Amino acid sequence: MILVLLGPPGSGKGTQAKLIEKELGLTHISTGDILRRAVVDGTPLGREAQGYLDAGELVPDRVVINLVADRLRNGSGPGFLLDGFPRTVAQAEGLETVLDRAGGSVDRVISIQVRRDELLRRLVGRSAVEGRSDDSQDVIAKRLEVYEQQTRPVVGFYGQKSVLVEVNGEQTVGEVFAEIQRRISSGGK
Ligand code: AMP
Protein backbone atom coordinates (compact mmCIF):
# COMPACT_ATOMS: atom_id res chain seq x y z
CA MET A 1 0.00 0.00 0.00
CA ILE A 2 1.26 3.46 -0.88
CA LEU A 3 -0.39 6.30 0.97
CA VAL A 4 0.45 9.96 0.35
CA LEU A 5 -0.25 12.63 2.95
CA LEU A 6 -0.60 16.18 1.60
CA GLY A 7 -1.21 19.37 3.52
CA PRO A 8 0.19 22.86 4.00
CA PRO A 9 2.68 23.60 6.78
CA GLY A 10 0.75 23.69 10.05
CA SER A 11 -2.01 21.35 8.84
CA GLY A 12 -1.06 18.65 11.37
CA LYS A 13 0.40 16.42 8.66
CA GLY A 14 3.34 15.22 10.78
CA THR A 15 1.10 14.39 13.76
CA GLN A 16 -1.35 12.44 11.60
CA ALA A 17 1.53 10.66 9.84
CA LYS A 18 2.76 9.27 13.16
CA LEU A 19 -0.74 8.03 14.05
CA ILE A 20 -1.26 6.41 10.63
CA GLU A 21 2.20 4.83 10.74
CA LYS A 22 1.38 3.22 14.09
CA GLU A 23 -2.13 2.11 13.15
CA LEU A 24 -1.35 0.67 9.71
CA GLY A 25 2.26 -0.39 10.24
CA LEU A 26 3.40 1.53 7.17
CA THR A 27 6.98 2.72 6.73
CA HIS A 28 6.90 6.48 7.25
CA ILE A 29 8.98 8.49 4.79
CA SER A 30 9.04 12.19 5.70
CA THR A 31 11.20 14.16 3.27
CA GLY A 32 11.20 17.13 5.68
CA ASP A 33 12.52 14.96 8.55
CA ILE A 34 15.13 13.30 6.29
CA LEU A 35 16.35 16.67 5.01
CA ARG A 36 16.45 18.27 8.49
CA ARG A 37 18.46 15.29 9.79
CA ALA A 38 20.87 15.54 6.84
CA VAL A 39 21.43 19.23 7.61
CA VAL A 40 22.17 18.47 11.29
CA ASP A 41 24.53 15.63 10.29
CA GLY A 42 26.28 17.85 7.73
CA THR A 43 26.06 15.24 4.95
CA PRO A 44 26.43 16.24 1.26
CA LEU A 45 22.62 16.07 0.98
CA GLY A 46 22.31 18.33 4.03
CA ARG A 47 24.78 20.85 2.63
CA GLU A 48 22.84 20.98 -0.64
CA ALA A 49 19.46 21.28 1.10
CA GLN A 50 20.21 23.74 3.90
CA GLY A 51 19.80 26.99 1.95
CA TYR A 52 16.42 25.89 0.63
CA LEU A 53 15.15 24.83 4.05
CA ASP A 54 16.28 28.06 5.68
CA ALA A 55 14.53 30.11 2.97
CA GLY A 56 11.33 28.04 3.06
CA GLU A 57 11.83 27.04 -0.56
CA LEU A 58 11.63 23.61 -2.11
CA VAL A 59 14.73 21.49 -2.53
CA PRO A 60 15.19 20.63 -6.26
CA ASP A 61 12.89 17.90 -7.57
CA ARG A 62 15.67 15.56 -8.69
CA VAL A 63 17.20 15.55 -5.18
CA VAL A 64 13.99 14.57 -3.41
CA ILE A 65 12.83 12.13 -6.12
CA ASN A 66 16.15 10.24 -5.82
CA LEU A 67 15.92 10.34 -2.05
CA VAL A 68 12.43 8.83 -1.99
CA ALA A 69 13.20 6.30 -4.75
CA ASP A 70 16.10 5.09 -2.66
CA ARG A 71 13.95 4.69 0.48
CA LEU A 72 11.23 2.88 -1.48
CA ARG A 73 13.77 0.48 -2.96
CA ASN A 74 15.32 -0.34 0.38
CA GLY A 75 12.14 -0.46 2.47
CA SER A 76 10.05 -3.45 3.42
CA GLY A 77 6.73 -4.22 5.13
CA PRO A 78 3.09 -3.76 4.13
CA GLY A 79 3.60 -0.40 2.49
CA PHE A 80 4.72 3.21 2.72
CA LEU A 81 3.37 6.47 4.00
CA LEU A 82 4.80 9.41 2.09
CA ASP A 83 4.70 12.59 4.17
CA GLY A 84 5.63 15.90 2.54
CA PHE A 85 6.27 14.27 -0.83
CA PRO A 86 5.34 14.82 -3.63
CA ARG A 87 5.34 18.62 -3.30
CA THR A 88 5.30 19.45 -7.03
CA VAL A 89 3.60 17.90 -10.06
CA ALA A 90 7.08 16.98 -11.37
CA GLN A 91 7.69 15.02 -8.15
CA ALA A 92 4.29 13.30 -8.50
CA GLU A 93 5.23 12.29 -12.05
CA GLY A 94 8.67 11.14 -10.88
CA LEU A 95 7.03 9.02 -8.19
CA GLU A 96 4.71 7.50 -10.76
CA THR A 97 7.68 6.49 -12.92
CA VAL A 98 9.46 4.90 -9.96
CA LEU A 99 6.33 2.99 -8.88
CA ASP A 100 5.48 1.95 -12.47
CA ARG A 101 8.83 0.19 -12.71
CA ALA A 102 8.00 -1.79 -9.57
CA GLY A 103 4.47 -2.54 -10.81
CA GLY A 104 2.85 -0.38 -8.13
CA SER A 105 0.94 2.86 -7.84
CA VAL A 106 -0.31 5.35 -5.26
CA ASP A 107 -3.37 3.82 -3.58
CA ARG A 108 -4.69 6.82 -1.71
CA VAL A 109 -3.82 10.49 -1.25
CA ILE A 110 -5.06 12.24 1.88
CA SER A 111 -5.19 16.01 1.61
CA ILE A 112 -5.58 17.79 4.95
CA GLN A 113 -7.27 21.15 4.56
CA VAL A 114 -6.92 24.11 6.93
CA ARG A 115 -7.69 27.79 6.24
CA ARG A 116 -4.78 30.21 5.93
CA ASP A 117 -5.57 32.29 9.05
CA GLU A 118 -5.68 29.12 11.17
CA LEU A 119 -2.40 27.86 9.62
CA LEU A 120 -0.72 31.16 10.48
CA ARG A 121 -2.01 31.01 14.06
CA ARG A 122 -0.68 27.46 14.50
CA LEU A 123 2.70 28.10 12.84
CA VAL A 124 3.40 31.20 14.89
CA GLY A 125 2.52 29.18 18.02
CA ARG A 126 4.78 26.32 16.96
CA SER A 127 7.69 28.64 16.31
CA ALA A 128 7.45 29.85 19.93
CA VAL A 129 7.40 26.27 21.29
CA GLU A 130 9.74 24.31 18.98
CA GLY A 131 12.03 26.99 17.63
CA ARG A 132 12.25 25.39 14.19
CA SER A 133 14.54 27.58 12.11
CA ASP A 134 12.01 27.69 9.26
CA ASP A 135 9.19 28.83 11.53
CA SER A 136 10.17 32.53 11.59
CA GLN A 137 7.44 34.93 10.35
CA ASP A 138 8.78 35.65 6.88
CA VAL A 139 9.80 32.04 6.23
CA ILE A 140 6.33 30.91 7.35
CA ALA A 141 4.75 33.25 4.80
CA LYS A 142 7.13 31.95 2.13
CA ARG A 143 6.30 28.29 2.90
CA LEU A 144 2.56 28.99 2.67
CA GLU A 145 3.08 30.76 -0.65
CA VAL A 146 5.20 27.87 -1.98
CA TYR A 147 2.44 25.45 -0.94
CA GLU A 148 -0.23 27.40 -2.81
CA GLN A 149 1.84 27.81 -5.95
CA GLN A 150 3.68 24.51 -6.22
CA THR A 151 1.91 21.92 -4.07
CA ARG A 152 -1.77 22.82 -4.50
CA PRO A 153 -1.58 21.59 -8.15
CA VAL A 154 -0.53 18.16 -6.82
CA VAL A 155 -3.96 17.91 -5.13
CA GLY A 156 -5.56 18.42 -8.57
CA PHE A 157 -3.17 15.90 -10.13
CA TYR A 158 -4.37 13.15 -7.77
CA GLY A 159 -7.97 14.34 -7.95
CA GLN A 160 -7.96 13.48 -11.65
CA LYS A 161 -6.70 10.00 -10.84
CA SER A 162 -9.57 9.41 -8.38
CA VAL A 163 -7.31 8.48 -5.46
CA LEU A 164 -7.83 11.75 -3.56
CA VAL A 165 -9.50 12.02 -0.16
CA GLU A 166 -9.96 15.52 1.31
CA VAL A 167 -10.12 15.79 5.08
CA ASN A 168 -11.06 18.77 7.26
CA GLY A 169 -7.93 19.53 9.33
CA GLU A 170 -9.72 22.03 11.60
CA GLN A 171 -10.92 19.38 14.02
CA THR A 172 -9.17 17.86 17.03
CA VAL A 173 -6.22 15.54 16.32
CA GLY A 174 -8.41 12.54 17.24
CA GLU A 175 -11.27 13.66 14.99
CA VAL A 176 -8.98 14.21 12.00
CA PHE A 177 -7.43 10.78 12.53
CA ALA A 178 -10.86 9.12 12.85
CA GLU A 179 -11.95 10.78 9.59
CA ILE A 180 -8.78 9.60 7.83
CA GLN A 181 -9.31 6.03 9.05
CA ARG A 182 -12.95 6.08 7.99
CA ARG A 183 -12.15 7.45 4.54
CA ILE A 184 -9.30 4.98 3.94
CA SER A 185 -11.38 1.97 4.90
CA SER A 186 -14.49 3.08 3.00
CA GLY A 187 -12.55 3.42 -0.24
CA GLY A 188 -12.44 7.21 -0.07
CA LYS A 189 -16.18 8.01 0.27
P1 AMP B 1 8.26 19.85 5.99
O1 AMP B 1 8.80 19.37 7.29
O2 AMP B 1 7.58 18.75 5.21
O3 AMP B 1 7.39 21.07 6.13
O4 AMP B 1 9.53 20.28 5.09
C1 AMP B 1 10.43 21.27 5.53
C2 AMP B 1 11.26 21.79 4.36
O5 AMP B 1 11.98 20.71 3.74
C3 AMP B 1 10.46 22.42 3.22
O6 AMP B 1 10.16 23.77 3.47
C4 AMP B 1 11.43 22.23 2.04
O7 AMP B 1 12.50 23.17 2.10
C5 AMP B 1 12.03 20.87 2.32
N1 AMP B 1 11.22 19.77 1.72
C6 AMP B 1 10.54 18.80 2.38
N2 AMP B 1 9.93 17.96 1.52
C7 AMP B 1 10.22 18.43 0.27
C8 AMP B 1 9.88 18.01 -1.04
N3 AMP B 1 9.08 16.94 -1.27
N4 AMP B 1 10.37 18.73 -2.08
C9 AMP B 1 11.17 19.79 -1.89
N5 AMP B 1 11.51 20.24 -0.68
C10 AMP B 1 11.06 19.58 0.40
Residues whose N, C-alpha, C, O or C-beta is under 5 A from the ligand:
A	BS01	AMP	P9 T31 G32 D33 L35 Y52 L53 G56 E57 L58 V59 V64 G84 F85 P86 R87
